[in-house]
Amino acid sequence: MQGSGQIIRVIIVSFLIALFLGPVVIPVLKRLKVGQSIREEGPKSHYSKSGTPTMGGIIILLATLIAIATSGYYTQEIWAVMFFIFGFGFIGFLDDYIKVVLKRNLGLRAYQKILAQVVFAVLLALYGSKYSADGTKLVIPFANAVIDLGVLYIPFVVFVILGTVNAVNLTDGLDGLNTGVTLIVMATFSLITNSLRDINAIYGGIAIVSAAVTGACLGFLRHNANPAKVFMGDTGSLALGGAVSAVAVLSNMVLLIPIIGGIYFAEALSVIIQVLHYKRTKRRIFKMAPLHHHFEMCGWKETKVVGVFWIVTVILAFIGIYSI
């Protein structure tokens, strides 16, 4: 009960901070003319979003940091997760800054972005191999068992981290979509790890920081839900990808990501399938990728796509909880 009370307090604090930071940060972003450009080949309904402030992920980062800093819980694993949230968020911030402030459309070059992600992914994998709840072991969902990857742990986890971070980034394409999905994913991780805190104190710290991100997403959703007043940009999407990756790695639950983060997986897979199939046949399987745009092009309203994806994530979250 005490752990649950801590979780609730952190969620409330981060939620309120994100809620009240919006009216402060959004006008600043507007004055800086940090506006989102919209893809010409995208759904026509998105054209009206052109110029909406981006880089709103700053709100999520600040709310999470302040909630943790004022929580009174300063364990090693909490600050480790925060380091990787801000590390991946900084990559996104640089990309956003170059694109929308310096007005260089390409932002960071692809190799620069991937190289920076690899650096943080390797650092996270190395840290996880030494300081996670169970070393190089991974929890196997539905099997009530673990597997020790040994020397294969680091390359496997690096691959999962890179896939997760970029999949979360791809999910950021509709008002409130990524925010809501990640809110549910992080709340699930917080619930699972909090239930295990008596087994290993590391789980308690992971539950706290997961709760802080959950509350920050909930507060940010007030500004990001349709019609969005601000977009999170790569600043937010890469930071959230870092958050999901870090809590999964330190709790040894990376194999849960494809389950509770099934929407991320589907979004990324749709892009991979589309690109590979088009290169081979010059034809497209989906009307547009990532997957959320396919449903829009099929005639679904944006709010319907977002709502359905949220519901699917809730269902997957219950399946994930059952699997542990």
C-alpha positions in Angstrom: 0.0 0.0 0.0 2.8 2.4 0.8 4.4 1.7 -2.6 1.1 2.4 -4.3 0.7 5.7 -2.4 4.2 6.8 -3.6 3.3 5.9 -7.2 0.0 7.9 -7.1 1.7 10.9 -5.6 4.4 11.0 -8.3 1.8 10.6 -11.0 -0.3 13.5 -9.6 2.8 15.8 -9.3 4.1 15.1 -12.8 0.6 15.4 -14.3 0.0 18.8 -12.6 3.4 20.1 -13.7 2.9 19.1 -17.3 -0.6 20.5 -17.2 0.5 23.9 -16.0 3.7 24.0 -18.1 1.7 24.0 -21.3 0.5 27.6 -21.1 4.0 28.7 -20.3 6.0 26.7 -22.8 3.6 26.7 -25.8 3.6 30.6 -26.2 7.4 30.6 -26.0 7.5 28.0 -28.8 5.1 30.1 -30.9 7.3 33.2 -30.4 10.3 31.2 -31.5 8.3 30.2 -34.6 9.0 26.5 -33.9 6.3 25.3 -36.2 5.8 21.8 -37.6 5.9 21.3 -41.3 3.5 18.8 -42.8 4.3 16.2 -45.4 2.7 17.1 -48.8 2.0 13.5 -49.6 0.2 13.0 -46.2 -3.5 13.0 -45.5 -5.1 16.3 -46.6 -6.7 16.7 -43.2 -3.3 17.3 -41.8 -2.6 20.4 -43.8 -4.3 22.6 -41.3 -1.8 21.5 -38.7 1.1 23.2 -40.4 2.7 25.7 -38.1 1.6 24.0 -34.9 4.4 24.4 -32.4 6.6 21.3 -32.0 9.4 20.4 -29.5 6.6 20.1 -26.9 8.5 17.1 -25.5 10.3 19.6 -23.4 7.1 19.7 -21.3 7.2 15.9 -20.7 10.9 16.0 -19.8 10.6 18.9 -17.4 7.5 17.4 -15.7 9.2 14.1 -15.3 12.4 15.6 -13.9 10.6 17.9 -11.4 8.4 15.1 -10.2 11.4 12.9 -9.6 13.4 15.7 -8.0 10.6 16.5 -5.6 9.7 12.9 -4.9 12.3 12.2 -2.2 13.3 9.0 -4.0 16.9 9.3 -5.4 18.0 5.7 -6.1 20.6 4.8 -8.6 18.2 3.1 -11.0 15.9 6.2 -11.0 18.7 8.5 -12.1 20.0 5.9 -14.6 16.6 5.8 -16.3 16.4 9.6 -16.2 19.9 9.7 -17.8 18.7 7.7 -20.8 15.4 9.5 -21.1 17.3 12.8 -21.4 20.0 11.2 -23.5 17.7 10.0 -26.2 15.6 13.2 -25.7 18.7 15.3 -26.4 19.2 13.6 -29.7 15.6 14.4 -30.6 16.0 18.0 -29.4 19.1 18.5 -31.6 17.2 17.1 -34.6 14.2 19.4 -33.9 16.3 22.4 -33.3 18.2 22.0 -36.5 15.0 21.5 -38.5 12.6 24.1 -37.0 14.9 26.7 -35.4 17.9 26.7 -37.8 15.5 26.0 -40.7 17.6 23.1 -42.1 14.9 20.7 -43.3 17.0 17.5 -43.0 17.8 18.0 -39.3 20.4 15.6 -38.1 21.7 13.4 -40.9 20.4 9.8 -40.7 23.9 8.4 -39.9 24.4 11.0 -37.1 21.0 10.2 -35.5 21.6 6.4 -35.7 25.2 6.8 -34.4 24.0 8.8 -31.4 21.3 6.3 -30.7 23.8 3.4 -30.9 26.0 5.2 -28.3 23.2 5.5 -25.8 21.9 2.0 -26.6 25.2 0.4 -25.9 25.6 2.4 -22.7 22.1 1.3 -21.6 22.9 -2.4 -22.5 26.2 -2.3 -20.6 24.5 -0.7 -17.6 21.7 -3.2 -17.7 24.1 -6.2 -17.8 25.7 -5.1 -14.5 23.0 -3.2 -12.6 19.6 -4.4 -13.8 17.3 -6.4 -11.5 18.7 -9.7 -12.7 21.8 -9.1 -14.7 21.9 -10.6 -18.2 18.7 -12.6 -17.7 15.5 -11.8 -19.4 12.0 -12.6 -18.2 10.1 -14.9 -20.6 6.4 -13.9 -20.8 3.9 -16.6 -20.2 6.6 -19.1 -19.2 7.2 -18.1 -15.6 10.9 -18.4 -16.4 14.0 -16.5 -17.3 16.7 -17.0 -19.9 20.4 -15.9 -19.4 21.7 -14.6 -22.6 25.3 -14.3 -21.4 27.5 -12.8 -24.0 24.6 -12.4 -26.4 22.8 -10.0 -24.0 24.5 -6.8 -25.1 24.0 -7.2 -28.9 20.4 -8.4 -28.4 19.5 -5.6 -26.1 21.1 -2.9 -28.3 19.0 -4.2 -31.2 15.8 -4.1 -29.1 16.6 -0.6 -27.8 17.2 0.8 -31.3 14.1 -0.9 -32.6 12.0 0.4 -29.7 13.2 4.0 -29.8 12.6 4.3 -33.5 9.2 2.5 -33.3 8.0 4.9 -30.6 9.2 7.7 -32.9 7.2 6.4 -35.8 4.1 6.2 -33.6 4.1 10.0 -33.2 2.0 11.0 -36.2 -1.5 11.8 -34.9 -2.8 14.1 -32.2 -2.4 12.3 -28.9 -1.6 8.9 -30.4 2.0 8.5 -29.1 1.2 10.3 -25.9 -1.7 8.1 -25.0 -0.1 4.8 -26.1 3.1 5.5 -24.1 1.0 6.6 -21.1 -0.6 3.2 -21.0 2.7 1.4 -21.6 4.5 3.2 -18.8 1.6 2.8 -16.4 1.7 -0.9 -17.1 5.5 -1.1 -16.4 4.9 0.9 -13.2 2.1 -1.4 -12.1 4.2 -4.6 -12.8 7.4 -3.4 -11.2 5.7 -1.9 -8.2 4.2 -5.4 -7.5 7.7 -6.8 -7.5 9.3 -4.2 -5.3 9.5 -6.5 -2.3 11.5 -9.0 -4.4 14.2 -6.4 -5.4 14.4 -2.8 -4.4 15.4 -1.9 -8.0 11.8 -2.6 -9.1 10.6 0.1 -6.7 12.8 2.7 -8.3 11.7 1.7 -11.8 8.1 1.9 -10.7 8.6 5.5 -9.5 10.2 6.8 -12.6 7.7 5.0 -14.8 4.9 6.7 -12.8 6.6 10.1 -13.4 6.6 9.5 -17.1 3.0 8.3 -17.0 1.8 11.5 -15.2 3.8 13.7 -17.5 2.2 12.0 -20.6 -1.3 12.4 -19.0 -0.7 16.1 -18.4 0.8 16.6 -21.9 -2.2 14.9 -23.4 -4.3 17.9 -22.4 -2.2 20.0 -24.8 -1.6 17.3 -27.4 -5.1 15.7 -27.8 -7.0 16.6 -31.0 -6.9 19.4 -32.0 -3.3 19.5 -30.7 -2.0 22.8 -29.4 1.6 21.5 -29.5 3.4 18.4 -30.9 6.0 16.6 -28.9 8.5 16.4 -31.8 11.5 14.1 -31.8 12.4 15.7 -28.5 9.5 13.9 -26.9 9.2 10.8 -29.1 12.8 9.8 -28.7 12.7 10.6 -25.0 9.7 8.4 -24.6 11.4 5.7 -26.6 14.3 6.0 -24.2 12.0 5.7 -21.2 10.3 2.6 -22.5 13.6 1.0 -23.3 15.3 1.9 -20.0 12.6 0.6 -17.7 12.3 -2.6 -19.8 16.1 -3.2 -19.7 16.5 -2.4 -16.0 13.6 -4.6 -15.1 14.8 -7.4 -17.4 11.5 -7.3 -19.3 12.5 -6.3 -22.8 10.5 -9.2 -24.1 7.4 -7.5 -22.8 7.8 -4.6 -25.2 6.4 -6.4 -28.3 3.4 -7.3 -26.2 2.3 -4.2 -24.3 4.0 -2.0 -26.9 2.4 -3.9 -29.7 1.2 -0.7 -31.4 4.9 0.4 -31.7 5.7 -2.9 -33.2 2.9 -2.7 -35.7 3.8 0.8 -36.7 7.5 -0.1 -37.3 6.6 -3.3 -39.1 4.2 -1.5 -41.5 7.0 0.8 -42.5 9.5 -2.1 -43.0 7.0 -4.1 -45.0 6.0 -1.1 -47.1 9.6 -0.2 -48.0 10.8 -3.7 -48.8 7.7 -4.6 -50.8 7.9 -1.3 -52.8 11.6 -1.8 -53.6 10.9 -5.3 -54.9 7.6 -4.8 -56.8 7.1 -1.0 -57.1 3.8 -1.5 -55.4 2.5 -0.6 -51.9 0.8 -2.9 -49.5 -0.5 -0.1 -47.3 -2.1 3.1 -48.7 0.4 5.0 -46.6 2.9 4.0 -43.8 3.2 4.1 -40.8 0.0 2.1 -40.1 -2.0 5.0 -38.5 -1.9 6.9 -41.8 -3.1 3.8 -43.7 -6.3 3.8 -41.7 -6.7 7.6 -42.2 -6.4 7.0 -46.0 -9.0 4.3 -45.7 -11.4 7.0 -44.4 -11.1 6.7 -40.7 -11.2 10.0 -38.7 -8.0 10.8 -36.9 -9.8 10.6 -33.5 -11.1 7.1 -34.4 -7.6 5.8 -35.3 -6.2 7.2 -32.0 -9.1 5.8 -29.9 -8.8 2.4 -31.4 -5.0 2.3 -31.0 -5.4 3.3 -27.3 -8.0 0.6 -26.7 -5.8 -2.0 -28.4 -2.9 -0.9 -26.1 -5.1 -1.3 -23.0 -6.0 -4.8 -24.1 -2.3 -5.6 -24.8 -1.4 -4.1 -21.4 -3.7 -6.6 -19.6 -2.2 -9.4 -21.7 1.3 -8.3 -20.7 0.3 -8.2 -17.0 -1.1 -11.7 -17.2 2.0 -12.9 -18.9 4.3 -12.1 -15.9 
